Amino acid sequence: MSTGLIIALIVIVAVAVVAAVLISRARGPRHGAGLKRRFGPEYDRAVARHDGDTKAAERELAERVERHGDLRVRPLEPTERERYEVRWTAVQERFVDAPQEAVAEADRLIAELAADRGFPADGHYEDQLAALSVHHAHHVEGYRRVHRVAQARAHDGGAGTEEMREALVEARALFEELVRPSRHEAGRHRAGVAGDRTSPAAGRGHRTPSLFHRHQAKES
């Protein structure tokens, strides 16, 4: 074998190794500490669900990254974002008089918003939740919780008002992450807000605590 051919083979192997490393980094961490950093509290939940079996939990999380790590999130148009913000405000206001209906609507709203951002849709809740956990690991529990409360209402008479309130508050964090502009959209979004001070969604994000306090006062 000639020296030139040996050098060419070495170069090909080196390029293949570098490409594999770059692909692996692009898809995210697969094992151990990398998965724990990526998933945060979701990592601990997976371990608990597997009765403390770390290896089994890491296999599950690595499989989620493999399936959903390359998902490209679709940007929202400003009108779409405003529509979702208005609908979420309506959910919060509805909670005062109809908490069960408000929680059920919040569950549907997050599912619809996630689908519009490019996450799995068509009623595939478990697949959608898994994909969200890869990209929004620190807030996906809110969606899981509000969905569980909404389903409990449908099957066994429903959860208590305080449990529903806590679920809705926790789910709001994921809603805000999903509706928020991505980095490359942020400048355009801020400019649009500055140019339209009459937006019906403007300033509504601070109304939730008073609404929930009104509900608690109504019960007492």
C-alpha positions in Angstrom: 0.0 0.0 0.0 1.5 3.3 -1.0 2.2 6.1 1.4 -0.3 8.4 -0.3 -3.1 5.9 0.0 -2.3 5.4 3.7 -2.4 9.1 4.3 -5.7 9.4 2.4 -7.3 6.6 4.5 -6.1 8.3 7.7 -7.6 11.6 6.6 -10.9 9.9 5.8 -11.1 8.2 9.2 -10.2 11.5 10.9 -12.9 13.3 9.1 -15.5 10.6 9.9 -14.6 10.8 13.6 -14.9 14.6 13.7 -18.2 14.4 11.9 -19.5 11.8 14.4 -18.4 14.1 17.3 -20.1 17.1 15.8 -23.3 15.3 15.1 -23.3 13.9 18.7 -22.8 17.4 20.1 -25.5 18.8 17.9 -28.0 16.3 19.1 -27.1 16.9 22.8 -25.8 14.7 25.6 -26.7 11.1 25.7 -25.4 9.7 29.0 -24.7 10.4 32.7 -23.8 13.9 33.7 -24.7 15.3 30.3 -28.3 14.0 30.5 -28.6 15.2 34.1 -27.5 18.7 33.1 -29.9 18.7 30.1 -33.0 17.4 31.8 -32.6 18.8 35.3 -35.6 17.9 37.4 -36.9 15.7 34.6 -33.8 13.4 35.1 -34.8 12.9 38.7 -38.4 12.1 37.8 -37.2 9.5 35.2 -35.0 7.9 37.9 -37.9 7.8 40.4 -40.2 6.4 37.7 -37.7 3.5 37.2 -37.5 2.9 40.9 -34.0 4.3 41.2 -32.6 2.4 38.2 -30.3 5.2 36.8 -29.3 3.1 33.7 -32.9 2.5 32.7 -33.8 6.2 33.3 -30.8 7.3 31.2 -31.7 4.9 28.4 -35.2 6.5 28.3 -33.9 10.0 28.3 -31.3 9.2 25.7 -34.0 7.8 23.5 -36.0 11.0 23.9 -33.0 13.0 22.7 -32.5 10.6 19.8 -36.1 11.0 18.7 -36.7 14.7 19.3 -33.3 16.4 19.7 -33.2 17.6 16.1 -36.7 19.0 16.2 -36.8 22.5 14.6 -39.1 24.8 16.5 -41.4 26.9 14.3 -41.5 30.6 15.0 -44.9 32.2 15.8 -46.1 35.2 13.9 -46.8 38.3 16.1 -50.6 37.9 15.5 -50.4 34.2 16.5 -48.5 35.1 19.7 -51.0 37.8 20.6 -53.9 35.4 20.0 -52.4 32.9 22.4 -51.7 35.5 25.0 -55.3 36.7 24.9 -56.6 33.2 25.2 -54.4 32.4 28.2 -55.6 35.6 29.9 -59.2 34.4 29.3 -58.3 31.1 30.9 -57.0 32.8 34.0 -60.1 35.0 34.2 -62.4 32.1 33.8 -60.7 30.3 36.7 -62.4 32.7 39.1 -65.9 31.3 38.4 -65.2 28.0 36.6 -61.9 26.5 37.7 -62.5 23.0 36.2 -63.3 24.4 32.8 -60.4 26.8 32.9 -57.9 24.0 33.7 -59.3 21.8 30.9 -58.9 24.8 28.5 -55.4 25.4 29.6 -54.5 21.8 28.9 -55.9 22.1 25.3 -54.3 25.5 24.8 -50.8 24.3 25.7 -51.2 21.2 23.4 -52.3 23.5 20.5 -49.5 26.0 21.1 -46.9 23.2 21.3 -48.3 21.8 18.0 -48.0 25.2 16.4 -44.4 25.5 17.5 -43.6 22.2 15.7 -43.9 19.6 18.5 -45.9 16.4 17.9 -49.6 16.9 17.5 -52.8 15.1 16.5 -53.6 14.1 20.1 -50.3 12.3 20.7 -49.9 13.6 24.3 -47.2 11.3 25.4 -45.0 11.9 22.3 -45.6 15.6 22.6 -44.7 15.6 26.3 -41.5 13.7 25.6 -40.5 16.2 22.9 -41.2 19.1 25.1 -39.1 17.5 27.9 -36.1 17.5 25.6 -36.4 21.2 24.8 -38.1 22.6 27.9 -37.1 20.2 30.6 -37.4 22.6 33.5 -41.0 23.5 32.8 -42.6 20.5 31.2 -43.9 19.2 34.6 -46.4 22.1 34.6 -48.0 20.7 31.4 -47.9 17.1 32.8 -49.6 18.3 36.0 -52.4 20.4 34.3 -53.1 17.5 31.9 -53.3 15.1 34.8 -55.7 17.4 36.7 -57.9 17.9 33.6 -58.1 14.1 33.0 -58.9 13.5 36.7 -61.8 15.9 36.3 -63.1 13.9 33.4 -62.7 10.4 35.0 -63.3 10.6 38.7 -65.0 13.9 39.6 -62.1 16.2 39.6 -59.4 17.6 41.8 -59.7 20.2 44.5 -59.6 23.9 43.7 -56.2 24.5 45.3 -54.7 21.6 43.3 -56.2 23.0 40.1 -54.9 26.5 40.9 -51.3 25.2 41.6 -51.4 23.2 38.3 -52.5 26.2 36.3 -49.8 28.4 37.9 -47.1 25.8 37.2 -48.3 25.3 33.6 -48.1 29.0 32.9 -44.2 28.8 32.9 -44.2 26.4 30.0 -46.8 28.5 28.2 -44.7 31.6 28.5 -41.6 29.7 27.2 -43.5 28.4 24.2 -45.1 31.7 23.4 -42.0 33.8 23.9 -40.0 34.8 20.8 -36.8 32.8 20.1 -33.5 34.7 20.2 -33.6 35.7 16.5 -37.2 36.9 16.8 -36.7 38.8 20.0 -35.5 42.1 18.5 -38.4 42.1 16.0 -40.9 41.3 18.8 -39.7 44.0 21.1 -39.8 46.5 18.2 -43.4 45.5 17.5 -44.5 45.8 21.1 -42.9 49.3 21.4 -44.7 50.4 18.3 -48.1 49.2 19.5 -48.9 50.2 23.0 -52.6 49.4 22.5 -52.1 45.6 22.1 -54.8 43.8 24.1 -52.2 41.4 25.4 -50.0 44.1 26.8 -49.5 44.1 30.5 -51.9 41.2 31.2 -49.2 38.9 32.5 -49.3 40.4 35.9 -53.1 39.8 36.4 -52.9 36.2 37.5 -52.1 36.6 41.2 -55.0 39.0 41.8 -57.3 36.7 39.9 -56.4 33.8 42.0 -56.5 35.8 45.2 -60.0 36.9 44.2 -61.0 33.3 43.8 -59.7 32.4 47.2 -61.5 35.4 48.8 -64.7 34.3 47.1 -64.4 30.8 48.7 -63.5 32.1 52.2 
